[in-house]
Amino acid sequence: MTELQLPPKHPWHVGRLVTAWVIAAVFGLLVVLLTEGEARFQWLALAAGLSVLVTFALQIGTAQREGFITRSSFSVAGCVVIIAAIDIVFVLLLG
């Protein structure tokens, strides 16, 4: 009888995911603290774009193909959600 073998797990590189999210949080906080009015939305879009570029750089830096799309998608989604949450909290607290 043969043993059932599970497929290999894709490495998540959690440290790189968290690093991308922390960078997104820093960008988001800088934007809400340093900008005012309508310009804030343009700067938030720039912060999200820079966070995506950082995410891709961090994930490409792993030099592992397996799970790249999943890791990148998860990281990018996290960056966008973090920046949006920071802006929402800022708008609700400070109007």
N, C-alpha and C positions, 0 to 999 in steps of 0.2 A: 504494500500500500504506500502511495506517495504522500508526502506531507504537503499541506496547503501552504503556499508561500504568499505572503502579503506583498503588494507592490511597494517599492521604496517610497519613503516619505520625502516630500519636497522640503528642503530647508527653508525656514521662514526668515531667518536673520532678523530676529526681533529687535536687536540693538539698532539696526539700520532703520527699521520701521519707526521706532520710538524717536530716533534722531531726526528723521524727517518731520515727525509731528511736533517735536519741540521747536524746530526751526520755523515751522508754519505758525506756531503759537507766538513766537517772538516777532515774526513779521506782522501778524495780526495785531498784536499789542502795540507795536510801534506805529502802525497806521492809525489805529483809533486814538492813540495818545497825541500824535503829532499833526494830525490833519483835522480840518473842520469842513463842514458843509458838504456840498455836492462833490468836491474833489476826493472825499473819502472813498467813494465807490470806485473811482478810477484807481486809486492806490490799493484798494482791497483786491481788485482784479489783477493788478501787477504783483501783489504779494502772493496771490494764489498761483499765478503763472511761475513765479520764481520758486515757489514751493514744489511745483510739479517738476521743474528742471532739477532741483536738488534731489528730489525723489529718484528720478531716472539716473542721475549720476551715482547716487548711493547704491541703487540696485544693479547697475551695470558694473560697479566696482566689485561686486561679489564674484564676478566671472563664472556664474553658474546659470546655465540655461534653464534647468528644471525649475518650474514654478515662477519664472520671471514675470509672466503676464499676471498671474494671481497676486504675487507680492507687489508688483507695481500698481495694479488696480486698487488693492487694499490700501496701499500707502497714499496714493493720490486722493482716493475718496476720504481718507482720514484727514488729510491736509485741508481739503475743501470744507469738510464739516467743522473742523477746528476753527478755521478762519471765519466761517459763517456764524458759529456759536459765539465767538468773541465779539463780533459785530452786533449780534442780537442782544447780548448781555449789555454791551455798551449803550445801545440805543434805549433799552428798557431802563437802565439805571440813571443815565445822564440826559436822556431825552434828546 
